[in-house]
Amino acid sequence: MYAATSWGYRHPYICTGVRIAAGIWNLVLGSLLLSHGYRWGVALFATAALIFWAAYILARGKSECQAQ
């Protein structure tokens, strides 16, 4: 994953937890915006999907390194 920093590679569990928290925040905020009629809240759902994907890739990369 190219968006991860060297600190993120050294501490993948903390980074993954922060990314999951950010993704959940985007889902909550997007839901609130959509419930109040703001259609651009849908963009936050797409952002959350990208954040969750990045967290998955980072966590998967760490588990593959430990298996070797």
N, C-alpha and C positions, 0 to 999 in steps of 0.2 A: 504494500500500500504506500503510495507516494505522499499522502497527506500527513503521515505520522512523522513525528520528530524523533530524534535520537532518545530523548527522555521517554517518549511514548514506547519505544522499543524496549527500554530497560525496565519500565513499569507498566506492562500491558494490562494488568488487572485493574489498576487504578484508572488508567486511560479508558478502558472499556466501560467501567462503572460511570465515569463522567460522561462518556458518549451516550450511554443508555439513559442517564438522567436528562441530558439535553434533548434526546429524542422524545422522551415522555413529556417534557415541558413543551416541546413544539406541538405534540398531539393535543395536549390540554389547551394551549393557547389557540390552536387552529379550531378546535371544537367550540371554544367560547366565541371566537370571531364569527364562525358560521352560524351559531345559534342567535347571534345578534344581527344577522343579515349581511355581513361583510363577506363577499365571495372570495376575496383574495386570501382568506384563511386556508383555502385549498392548497395554496403554495406552501404553507407550513407542513401540510401532510407529505408533500413531495420531499421537503427538506428533512423531515423526520425519517422518511424511508431511506434517504441517503446516509443519514447519521447511523441508523440501525445497521445498514449494510456495512459501513465502515467499522463499526464495533464488532460485527460478526467476522469480518476479514481479519481484523487485528487479533481477536481471540483465537480464531482458527490457526493463524500463523504461529502463535505461541504454542498451541497444543501440538502442532506438527514438529516444532523444534524440540519439544520435550520427548517426543516419541523416538527420536533418533538416537 
